[in-house]
């Protein structure tokens, strides 16, 4: 176990389980949140080493989550990987302008 914490933020349980299975088999510790408000709380409480974030979430979009985390000095350093079914260039540009470090289109 390498001790690295990964937060998966997605409201689709099968996506969370797929990512969790693969990442835990690779030695990571994975926890998850299904909406933006829970995600913000999890980040503040556990300080993950990486965030894997969906864009379409209940309550708060992935863009907003990304922007909020990058605004705060205490969480701005955490890399954010966007995973989304949205595949248009404007979606990718908006995500990167919100502070995302990388963008992967579903299905992956």
C-alpha positions in Angstrom: 0.0 0.0 0.0 1.5 3.3 -1.0 -0.8 5.4 1.3 -2.1 7.7 -1.4 -5.7 8.8 -0.9 -8.0 9.3 -3.9 -11.4 10.9 -3.7 -13.9 9.8 -6.4 -16.7 12.2 -6.8 -19.5 10.7 -8.9 -23.2 10.1 -8.5 -23.2 6.9 -10.5 -22.4 4.0 -8.1 -21.2 1.6 -10.9 -18.6 4.2 -12.0 -17.4 4.7 -8.4 -17.2 0.9 -7.8 -15.3 0.4 -11.1 -12.7 3.1 -10.2 -12.5 2.0 -6.6 -11.8 -1.6 -7.6 -9.0 -0.7 -10.1 -7.4 1.9 -7.8 -7.5 -0.2 -4.7 -6.0 -3.1 -6.6 -3.2 -0.7 -7.5 -2.6 0.0 -3.9 -4.5 3.3 -3.4 -6.9 4.1 -0.6 -10.2 5.3 -2.2 -13.2 7.1 -0.7 -16.1 8.7 -2.5 -18.8 11.3 -2.5 -22.0 11.4 -4.5 -22.6 15.2 -4.5 -20.8 18.4 -4.4 -21.5 19.4 -0.8 -20.4 16.0 0.5 -17.3 16.2 -1.7 -16.2 19.6 -0.3 -16.6 18.2 3.2 -14.6 15.1 2.4 -11.7 17.1 0.8 -11.5 19.4 3.9 -11.6 16.4 6.3 -9.3 13.9 4.5 -7.1 16.0 2.2 -6.8 13.5 -0.7 -3.7 13.3 -2.9 -5.9 13.2 -6.1 -9.5 14.0 -6.9 -11.4 12.2 -9.7 -14.4 14.4 -10.4 -17.5 14.0 -12.6 -19.0 17.2 -14.0 -22.7 16.3 -13.8 -23.6 16.0 -10.1 -26.6 16.8 -8.0 -26.5 20.1 -6.0 -23.3 21.5 -7.4 -21.6 21.0 -10.8 -18.1 19.6 -11.1 -17.0 23.0 -12.5 -18.1 24.7 -9.3 -16.5 22.1 -7.1 -13.3 22.5 -9.0 -13.3 26.3 -8.8 -14.1 26.2 -5.1 -11.3 23.8 -4.3 -8.7 25.8 -6.4 -9.7 29.1 -4.7 -8.7 27.8 -1.3 -5.0 27.8 -0.4 -5.4 24.6 1.6 -6.9 22.6 -1.3 -5.5 24.4 -4.4 -2.6 22.0 -4.7 -4.7 18.9 -5.0 -4.7 17.6 -8.6 -8.1 17.2 -10.1 -8.9 14.7 -12.9 -12.3 15.3 -14.6 -14.1 12.3 -16.0 -17.2 13.2 -18.0 -19.5 12.0 -20.7 -19.4 15.6 -22.0 -16.9 15.5 -24.9 -17.1 18.9 -26.6 -14.2 21.2 -26.7 -16.1 24.0 -24.8 -16.7 21.5 -21.9 -13.0 20.6 -21.7 -12.0 24.3 -21.9 -14.4 25.2 -19.1 -13.1 22.4 -16.9 -9.5 23.4 -17.4 -10.3 27.0 -16.8 -12.1 26.0 -13.6 -8.8 24.5 -12.4 -8.8 20.9 -13.5 -5.5 19.3 -14.3 -6.7 16.7 -16.8 -9.9 15.7 -18.6 -10.9 12.2 -19.6 -14.1 11.4 -21.5 -16.4 8.6 -20.5 -16.4 5.7 -21.3 -12.8 5.3 -20.4 
